[in-house]
Amino acid sequence: MPELPEVETTRRGITPHLQGQRVSQVIVRDRRLRWPIPEDLDVRLSGQRIVGVDRRAKYLLINAEEGTLISHLGMSGNLRLVDAGLAPLKHEHVDIVLESGLALRYTDPRRFGAMLWSLDPHNHELLIRLGPEPLTDLFDGDRLFSLSRNKTIAVKPFIMDNAVVVGVGNIYATEALFAAGIDPRREAGGISRARYLKLAVEIKRILAHAIERGGTTLRDFIGGDGQPGYFQQELFAYGRGGELCKLCGTTLREVKLGQRASVFCPRCQR
């Protein structure tokens, strides 16, 4: 599933081609996503100029003069720019055709993504209860420490809770906990303030670095500008169960936490 750095990479890739462009047509070939695409999306968006593209958690907000298209890539979706006349392939469900002659094409084999319309996106039911963005001053170790008190849940699913902080998915939670030296199985409520301060720093550092490197290359992900990410080769823990720790040489262990595979070093993380 594309995580926050992949979504931010998409945002940065498509923004220069969308901002300031007028939409000439919206072609919907299949409305059956996680929630049905609105029947009147073409009427609402066509003729409007796109004023910017923002991101909230893993949602892309394509802002028009009046209203916003809320897009989520789901498990296998991607957005890329193509020539408007390029014939669609299977699973290419939506084209937002621009006056420039390009089209923003949404592809989603599993159809678990979303394309919704809102006049007030930040108060939309999907966004209003989200926690702070991890790369802002609203998120820090003190917040993690405060919200974790008396929590018996393991620390990894705790930091993956979008009400605590958005965008810390499986890959980056695994890597941040490794960098902070924290065993992902530890109870969230049993971790000290000092260790949460370090964990928050590592979450920010790793996410920022992944964004700059173009996100993690996933099998189903292609960046908005057609370029894959390059962060995957730098992973220390995620996906490396049974391999040797790059720091100490101990065999990395893999366990299930919250239905997700979690890899950690039993020597470096405690």
Buried (B, 14 or more C-beta within 10 A) or exposed (E): BBBBBBBBBBBBBBBEBBBEBBBBBBBBEBBEBBEEBBEEBBEBBBEBBBBBBBBBBBBBBBBBEEBBBBBBBBBBBBBBBBEBEEEBEEBBBBBBBBEBEBBBBBBBBBBBBBBBBBEEBEEBEBBEEBBBBBBEEEBBBEBBBEBBEEBEBBBBBBBBBBEBBBBBBBBBBBBBBBBBBBBBBBBBBEBEEEBBBBBBBBBBBBBBEBBEBBBBBBEBBBBBBEEBBBBBEEBBBBBBBEEEBBEEEEEBBBBEBBEBEBBBBEBBBE
